[in-house]
Amino acid sequence: MPTSLQDETTSTLQKALSINTDPHQYGTIVEIGAGQEVARHFFQAGGASGTIAKTMSAYDMQFSDAIYGGESSGRYVSRGRLESMLKKEYGLLLERLEGVRPKNTQYFAYAATVATRAAEDGGGQGWVGIKLQLYPGAQPSEIIVHVRLLDPAIQQQQQALGIIGVNLIYAAYKFYNDTSMLIESLADNLGTARLEIDLINFSGPYFEETENRLENLFLIRSGLTRAILFNVEGKVVIPSDALYRKDVLAIRGSFRPVTKVSVDMIECGLQQFVDVEGVDERNVMVMAEITMNTVVSGGKVDSKEFLARVDMLNSLGYNVLISDYLRYFRLRAFFRRYTQKQIGIVLGVPNVRDIFNESYYDGLEGGILEAFGKLFPDNTRLYVYPMREPGTSELTTADNLHLDESMDLLYQHMIRNGLILPLKGANEELLDIFSRDVLAKVSAGPGDWEDQVPESVVEIITNRGLFNYDTA
């Protein structure tokens, strides 16, 4: 009886054989890091002479620089290095073979630059991509992917990388007209336990109308990653680069829409966060985080609204994280994976009441104590924005907040040890602004709601007709 590994390899070989037996696809496979695992599958499948013009590795830095050009950053596992590899190898194919091979040839160049590391050292990660013609004589299309290899052992990561490469080449030709199917197929014969993809980018013919931000959102929905990160320019970036050695200040919200309260929370939080020893404002990454449960409704994503929320936050100079981390300690663990510096999370009084509610941790073996042990182990603080109690003039802050008797002592312990801090300097004139109220008013068209959101947000809502805005 074949083992699961044999089943997995056979399935991957069938994909490689399908490409090998197609008389049109022909190209180059170059791999830096993890050996020649992708090329090996094509050779093992048989008939590779009909598919592969060249395979190559350039492990030595001097050789790599001589072939693909040096990088000022000195980083060999990078998107820039991958793009140099694809450009060089695809150009060589056309230079040497165009006009020599049959006119119906569809050329491709596959490249990978990857570092494999044992799990205790952070695991493997790298860039893979393909530049290809989707019909003979076409200008090249391109698909670039960043992968994290989750297997504990380096040998397993090497094997996984070979499967990923075959999946990408196969999917690029077979599923280019269905990007959702293409993305899901990248995990074929691996599953999400062995692989994480936290960035994908499509460009070129057939992908002109592709919205890469939505394709990256689909990475979360398909289980290939838990979070995606947009920088202040709205571009998807990999967390390992963006968060490296950064102090992180985050605020969670639905931002439907972004209000002046949201901005005040962030600005007050930043002012206080930079007073923490060792925090330099120039090194702080300010991030607005949106959970997937506020993006998906009825199993569907309102693409127009989702993109607008990202644009609203970007217009205010904030990075945006989309995640499926419902509990705060998992969000904190995500940040800690990439940086060992200070982490601050800004939240409101209702959020504090939630995280001190034991039912919030149903299903977690260690309950609230396990959650708090993971939320506050080191260099992490919660900054609590005040709230005016409904129907009163009473202001509730982190200092005067009282919880159920069973939780109050634990809460006071957190306060006294500086793990939960009241935010100072809040603009009390803004405390009666609530996103849900603004949202209800937007559908009526112009009105006083415009004074409750930042100017750039007003422009985005009115220009795009968001949230049922009435332009009549």
Secondary structure as the mmCIF struct_conf table of DSSP 4:
data_model
#
loop_
_struct_conf.conf_type_id
_struct_conf.id
_struct_conf.beg_label_comp_id
_struct_conf.beg_label_asym_id
_struct_conf.beg_label_seq_id
_struct_conf.end_label_comp_id
_struct_conf.end_label_asym_id
_struct_conf.end_label_seq_id
HELX_RH_AL_P HELX_RH_AL_P1 SER A 4 ASN A 20
TURN_TY1_P TURN_TY1_P1 THR A 21 THR A 21
BEND BEND1 PRO A 23 HIS A 24
STRN STRN1 GLN A 25 ILE A 32
BEND BEND2 GLY A 33 ALA A 34
BEND BEND3 GLN A 36 GLN A 36
HELX_RH_AL_P HELX_RH_AL_P2 GLU A 37 ALA A 45
BEND BEND4 GLY A 46 GLY A 46
HELX_RH_3T_P HELX_RH_3T_P1 ALA A 48 GLY A 50
TURN_TY1_P TURN_TY1_P2 THR A 51 THR A 51
STRN STRN2 ILE A 52 MET A 56
BEND BEND5 ASP A 60 ASP A 60
HELX_RH_AL_P HELX_RH_AL_P3 MET A 61 TYR A 68
TURN_TY1_P TURN_TY1_P3 SER A 72 SER A 73
BEND BEND6 TYR A 76 SER A 78
HELX_RH_AL_P HELX_RH_AL_P4 ARG A 79 LEU A 97
TURN_TY1_P TURN_TY1_P4 GLU A 98 VAL A 100
BEND BEND7 ARG A 101 ARG A 101
TURN_TY1_P TURN_TY1_P5 LYS A 103 ASN A 104
STRN STRN3 GLN A 106 ALA A 115
HELX_RH_3T_P HELX_RH_3T_P2 ALA A 119 ASP A 121
TURN_TY1_P TURN_TY1_P6 GLY A 122 GLY A 122
STRN STRN4 GLY A 124 LEU A 132
BEND BEND8 LEU A 134 TYR A 135
TURN_TY1_P TURN_TY1_P7 PRO A 136 GLY A 137
HELX_LH_PP_P HELX_LH_PP_P1 ALA A 138 PRO A 140
STRN STRN5 SER A 141 LEU A 149
BEND BEND9 PRO A 152 ALA A 153
HELX_RH_AL_P HELX_RH_AL_P5 ILE A 154 LYS A 174
BEND BEND10 PHE A 175 PHE A 175
TURN_TY1_P TURN_TY1_P8 TYR A 176 ASN A 177
HELX_RH_AL_P HELX_RH_AL_P6 THR A 179 SER A 185
TURN_TY1_P TURN_TY1_P9 LEU A 186 LEU A 190
TURN_TY1_P TURN_TY1_P10 THR A 192 ARG A 194
STRN STRN6 LEU A 195 SER A 203
BEND BEND11 GLY A 204 GLY A 204
TURN_TY1_P TURN_TY1_P11 PRO A 205 TYR A 206
TURN_TY1_P TURN_TY1_P12 GLU A 208 GLU A 209
HELX_RH_AL_P HELX_RH_AL_P7 ASN A 212 ARG A 221
TURN_TY1_P TURN_TY1_P13 SER A 222 GLY A 223
BEND BEND12 LEU A 224 LEU A 224
BEND BEND13 ARG A 226 ARG A 226
STRN STRN7 ALA A 227 PHE A 230
TURN_TY1_P TURN_TY1_P14 VAL A 232 GLU A 233
BEND BEND14 GLY A 234 GLY A 234
STRN STRN8 VAL A 236 VAL A 237
HELX_RH_AL_P HELX_RH_AL_P8 PRO A 239 ALA A 242
BEND BEND15 LEU A 243 LEU A 243
TURN_TY1_P TURN_TY1_P15 TYR A 244 ARG A 245
STRN STRN9 ASP A 247 ARG A 252
TURN_TY1_P TURN_TY1_P16 ARG A 256 PRO A 257
HELX_RH_AL_P HELX_RH_AL_P9 LYS A 260 PHE A 273
TURN_TY1_P TURN_TY1_P17 VAL A 274 ASP A 275
BEND BEND16 VAL A 276 VAL A 276
TURN_TY1_P TURN_TY1_P18 GLU A 277 GLY A 278
HELX_RH_3T_P HELX_RH_3T_P3 GLU A 281 ASN A 283
STRN STRN10 VAL A 284 THR A 291
HELX_RH_3T_P HELX_RH_3T_P4 MET A 292 THR A 294
TURN_TY1_P TURN_TY1_P19 VAL A 295 VAL A 295
STRN STRN11 VAL A 296 SER A 297
TURN_TY1_P TURN_TY1_P20 GLY A 298 GLY A 299
STRN STRN12 LYS A 300 VAL A 301
HELX_RH_AL_P HELX_RH_AL_P10 SER A 303 SER A 315
TURN_TY1_P TURN_TY1_P21 LEU A 316 GLY A 317
STRN STRN13 ASN A 319 SER A 323
BEND BEND17 ARG A 327 ARG A 327
HELX_RH_AL_P HELX_RH_AL_P11 TYR A 328 TYR A 338
BEND BEND18 LYS A 341 LYS A 341
STRN STRN14 ILE A 343 GLY A 348
HELX_RH_AL_P HELX_RH_AL_P12 VAL A 349 ILE A 355
TURN_TY1_P TURN_TY1_P22 PHE A 356 PHE A 356
HELX_RH_3T_P HELX_RH_3T_P5 GLU A 358 TYR A 361
TURN_TY1_P TURN_TY1_P23 ASP A 362 GLY A 363
TURN_TY1_P TURN_TY1_P24 GLU A 365 GLY A 366
HELX_RH_AL_P HELX_RH_AL_P13 GLY A 367 LEU A 375
BEND BEND19 PHE A 376 ASN A 379
STRN STRN15 THR A 380 TYR A 385
HELX_LH_PP_P HELX_LH_PP_P2 PRO A 386 PRO A 386
STRN STRN16 MET A 387 ARG A 388
HELX_LH_PP_P HELX_LH_PP_P3 GLU A 389 GLU A 389
TURN_TY1_P TURN_TY1_P25 PRO A 390 GLY A 391
BEND BEND20 THR A 392 THR A 392
STRN STRN17 LEU A 395 THR A 396
TURN_TY1_P TURN_TY1_P26 ALA A 398 ASN A 400
HELX_RH_AL_P HELX_RH_AL_P14 GLU A 405 ARG A 416
TURN_TY1_P TURN_TY1_P27 ASN A 417 GLY A 418
BEND BEND21 LEU A 419 LEU A 419
STRN STRN18 ILE A 420 PRO A 422
HELX_LH_PP_P HELX_LH_PP_P4 LEU A 423 LYS A 424
BEND BEND22 GLY A 425 GLY A 425
HELX_RH_3T_P HELX_RH_3T_P6 GLU A 428 LEU A 430
TURN_TY1_P TURN_TY1_P28 LEU A 431 ASP A 432
HELX_RH_AL_P HELX_RH_AL_P15 SER A 435 VAL A 442
TURN_TY1_P TURN_TY1_P29 SER A 443 ALA A 444
BEND BEND23 PRO A 446 GLY A 447
HELX_RH_3T_P HELX_RH_3T_P7 ASP A 448 ASP A 451
BEND BEND24 GLN A 452 VAL A 453
HELX_RH_AL_P HELX_RH_AL_P16 GLU A 455 ARG A 464
TURN_TY1_P TURN_TY1_P30 GLY A 465 GLY A 465
HELX_RH_3T_P HELX_RH_3T_P8 LEU A 466 ASN A 468
#
